[in-house]
Each structure stands twice: as structure tokens, then as C-alpha cells.
Amino acid sequence: MSKGLKFSPLLVALLLCIGLVAYLYLPKEAEEKSQTSFATSVVTHEVKKEQFEILVEALGTAYANESVTITAQTSDIVQKIHFDDSDVVERGQLLLELNNKVEKARIAELDVSLKEAERQLKRISDLAKNNVASEQLLDEQEARVKSLKAQYLVSETQLEELQIRAPFDGLLGVREVSIGAFIRPGDLVTTLDDLSTVKVDFEVAESHLSSIAIGQPIRSTSIAYKDKIFKGKIASIGSRVDASTRSVKVRALIDNQDLKLRPGMLLQILLQKQILNTLVLPESALVPVEDKQFVFVIKDNIANKVEVEVGDRKPGIVQIINGLNIGDLVVTQGTLKLRDGSSVTVVPDSEV
């Protein structure tokens, strides 16, 4: 064996080169891997100008276009009922008859007497032309005919009072009487509502008074039909501003041919005030800090915290007045994990 270990100069140079490469490149690769592994995945939104609808919101109550409570005009026994609950009826349709035997008999009697009186009047009139009958007899017969006609008209009116008819086209409510029941004037028979058009009354603050006008379109929604939007137009605006609430009463008309809306329903009214062409952002991008609002703007995969000035809001959307420019990439998902200067990786919404 040799007394000492000898190294080749070539081997020594090779080892030095390997060590130098390891020193120069391996730390950078480790650092890049470390930075990549700690980058936060976020979803972004590109800032651009969009149409932003400024809306006035209000709560309104629905009323039928025409609405009445059907009652009797006289006291008697219910003889016939010609309707059922929730029937759709036309104007003049017979709904109910009270006991009218006496009135019908009286009309039949007067009809016979009137025809006989008119026959006698014609005979006397012919005789008077030939100077056979006196003028006094002719006048007396004419008076008798007029009297019988007046009595006939009174009896017809009395008969009509025993018949209840629909005053207009509409939808009937629940029947409150039965055959054989004795009813008095004012007793409830049923209700009748014209629902082809629905009136909606709501109040608007006086600050919006200059933004509303007769004929202006509105949109309304109801908790009963969450996915349905009912469209209408303003029909009238109150002439006075309420001194206690500082609001004005507004009435709108909504077409309701499908009869989905009913009187008494609570409706949410959306009234278009104006349309702006402005910068908008999803509301999820905002990071509130005390009384200020911030967003994270992405540049070179670094999140920069920027203060913004917020204008009007709508559900899920806000108007940005100042702080951003067209084309900025703003974080909309992942803001809770970010700090100013954080490394980020932009990913599609589906991967978050």
C-alpha cells in the first residue's frame, strides 16, 4: 500500500466545479419552489366600464282595480244561488235570487190589467174620433194606462232588488250564504274583485320626486313568486308630500291577466332612476377597514392593497368612483388570505 493518498488535479477541479454549481443554483431553486408553494390562489375580475342602473326601492301594497262587497238590498229568504266560490263572472250576470213569488205575481197581474187598459184606450180613442165618446172618458182612460205603467215599473224595480247581479267583470270570493237563509240589507253575500289590472300603492322619498313621472315603467317582485317579475307603469303621483315622513304617495298599474297577484299582497317595487356608464366591481372584492374600503390589485402576481371610493350599490355589485383604472385585475375570491405584497396565483373560479 502507498504511504499517502494522492489526488489527481483533474479530480480536484471536478469536485470544485460541482460544489460551485450547487452553491449558485440549488438555493435559488429551493427559494422559487418555496415561493410557489406559498402563493395564494385567487380569482380576479378585470375592471371595466359597464351600465349601472340606479334604482329606487320601495314596498307597496296591491289592490284590485275594482273591488266591492256584494250585499242584499232588502230582507228576504234566499231562493236560488247561481254562483260558486272563486267563479269568474261577467258584468250583469245573475248571482243570487231572493224569494220573489209575490213580486212576479204582481207583475203578471199588472201585465194583464195594462194590456186590457191599453185595449180600452184604443177603443175609446177610435170612438172619440167619431164624436161617439167624450174627451173626459178618453182622458180618464189615458190616466189609467199611465197609472198601470207606473205600477208595473215599481213592481219591476222591486223584483230587481230581489236579484243580485255582478256590477262588473271579475273574480268572486267565498260564498257566505246558503239557500233558505234569511238575509238583511248589508249582510255579506260574497266579494267581487277585478284583478285584470292590479293597483300598487307605495311611497317614495321627496329626494326622488324629480326622478319619477307618470307613465314611467316599474318592476315588482313578490315573495310568493320569487322568480317572477311583474312589470307596470306609474299611473298617478300624489299632489302632496307627507310632512311627517317626507314622502309622496305613488300608484302604479300592473297587468295581471294571469291573476297571480291578489289584493293585499306585499310587493317590492324597483323604480329606475337613471343609468350610469361607470366602473363597477363585484361586492365580494371589497375589504372594509373601519370606515374605508380597499381592494387587492394584482400586478406581476403580487397583490397590492389599494383604497377605493365606493358610490352606489346594488345586490352583489358596487360602483367605483375613484381608486381604480380600466383594465386593473382585482381579487374577488381569496381576499381573506391576502396581505399587501402577497404572492398570488390567478386561477379560474371553478378551481377555488
Secondary structure as the mmCIF struct_conf table of DSSP 4:
data_model
#
loop_
_struct_conf.conf_type_id
_struct_conf.id
_struct_conf.beg_label_comp_id
_struct_conf.beg_label_asym_id
_struct_conf.beg_label_seq_id
_struct_conf.end_label_comp_id
_struct_conf.end_label_asym_id
_struct_conf.end_label_seq_id
BEND BEND1 LYS A 3 GLY A 4
HELX_RH_AL_P HELX_RH_AL_P1 PRO A 9 SER A 37
TURN_TY1_P TURN_TY1_P1 PHE A 38 PHE A 38
HELX_LH_PP_P HELX_LH_PP_P1 ALA A 39 ALA A 39
STRN STRN1 THR A 40 GLU A 46
STRN STRN2 LYS A 49 THR A 71
BEND BEND2 GLN A 73 THR A 74
STRN STRN3 ASP A 76 ILE A 81
TURN_TY1_P TURN_TY1_P2 ASP A 85 SER A 86
STRN STRN4 VAL A 88 VAL A 89
TURN_TY1_P TURN_TY1_P3 ARG A 91 GLY A 92
STRN STRN5 LEU A 94 LEU A 98
HELX_RH_AL_P HELX_RH_AL_P2 LYS A 101 LYS A 129
TURN_TY1_P TURN_TY1_P4 ASN A 130 ASN A 131
BEND BEND3 VAL A 132 ALA A 133
HELX_RH_AL_P HELX_RH_AL_P3 GLU A 135 GLU A 161
TURN_TY1_P TURN_TY1_P5 LEU A 162 LEU A 162
STRN STRN6 GLN A 163 ARG A 165
BEND BEND4 PRO A 167 ASP A 169
STRN STRN7 GLY A 170 LEU A 172
TURN_TY1_P TURN_TY1_P6 ILE A 179 GLY A 180
STRN STRN8 PHE A 182 ILE A 183
TURN_TY1_P TURN_TY1_P7 PRO A 185 GLY A 186
STRN STRN9 LEU A 188 ALA A 205
HELX_RH_3T_P HELX_RH_3T_P1 GLU A 206 SER A 211
TURN_TY1_P TURN_TY1_P8 ILE A 214 GLY A 215
STRN STRN10 PRO A 217 SER A 222
TURN_TY1_P TURN_TY1_P9 ILE A 223 ALA A 224
STRN STRN11 TYR A 225 VAL A 241
TURN_TY1_P TURN_TY1_P10 ALA A 243 THR A 245
STRN STRN12 SER A 247 ASP A 255
TURN_TY1_P TURN_TY1_P11 GLN A 257 ASP A 258
TURN_TY1_P TURN_TY1_P12 PRO A 263 GLY A 264
STRN STRN13 LEU A 266 PRO A 282
HELX_RH_3T_P HELX_RH_3T_P2 GLU A 283 ALA A 285
STRN STRN14 VAL A 287 VAL A 289
TURN_TY1_P TURN_TY1_P13 GLU A 290 ASP A 291
STRN STRN15 LYS A 292 LYS A 299
TURN_TY1_P TURN_TY1_P14 ASP A 300 ASN A 301
STRN STRN16 ILE A 302 LYS A 314
TURN_TY1_P TURN_TY1_P15 PRO A 315 GLY A 316
STRN STRN17 ILE A 317 ASN A 322
BEND BEND5 GLY A 323 GLY A 323
TURN_TY1_P TURN_TY1_P16 ILE A 326 GLY A 327
STRN STRN18 LEU A 329 GLN A 333
HELX_RH_3T_P HELX_RH_3T_P3 THR A 335 LYS A 337
TURN_TY1_P TURN_TY1_P17 ASP A 340 GLY A 341
STRN STRN19 SER A 343 SER A 343
STRN STRN20 VAL A 344 VAL A 346
HELX_RH_3T_P HELX_RH_3T_P4 ASP A 349 GLU A 351
#
